[in-house]
């Protein structure tokens, strides 16, 4: 049915017409020993999850709502690399298939023309120094019209259809994403993170520009230099000091 050309990714595909969240299903399957490369796809989610307890609007047949189960033999602190890798895969597929010019907004948003079109939610189960499994959730707004986006996010979210003026075959896009992901993942395990980092930075939103960083204690400006191996944001202050940022609010749109 899915017509995949992959070697290991998507050998098992669990397809739900409707479910709460493909993340929930994937966690259940992973706990029940699902194989590396198992995928959960839904036509519709009733409780789609975004990062930081946000909800993710996932209307029927309007987008790609899927979760990948991976069992990498890497250290837990490097798990953010999978999010960064996934972002480069989505950016590559959008570029090649739809001839758009996506940007990646750290850590995990894909933007088209400055608005969010896709998000990635990576969740990990680890014990001490071993990853049990990673679930990578991918949500892409594909065929929503502007009216079909929730009113409260219309100013900052978009869909592929809105940006390109035509509808897209989600199944075909899923095929491309899975094949590109498999190749990128195998390449990364063999060759390390450096190429992923460079690719990510080539798509990075506001790289080289001044951004405003806000923590509980202070707000300051710094230049966004790139990403570190552990997924942190690398910044350089006006006095030349380099700093790694892990969690802070970034004001991307104000200088
Ligand atoms: C974000 O940008 O906050 C991440 C959004 C991730 C959404 C996807 S849709 C498929 C998978 N299932 C979920 O409930 N969430 C992820």
Boltz pocket constraint, residues with backbone or C-beta under 6 A from the ligand:
constraints:
  - pocket:
      binder: B
      contacts: [[A, 20], [A, 21], [A, 22], [A, 23], [A, 24], [A, 45], [A, 47], [A, 48], [A, 49], [A, 50], [A, 51], [A, 52], [A, 54], [A, 56], [A, 58], [A, 64], [A, 65], [A, 66], [A, 67], [A, 108], [A, 109], [A, 118], [A, 119], [A, 120], [A, 121], [A, 137], [A, 138], [A, 139], [A, 140]]
      max_distance: 6.0
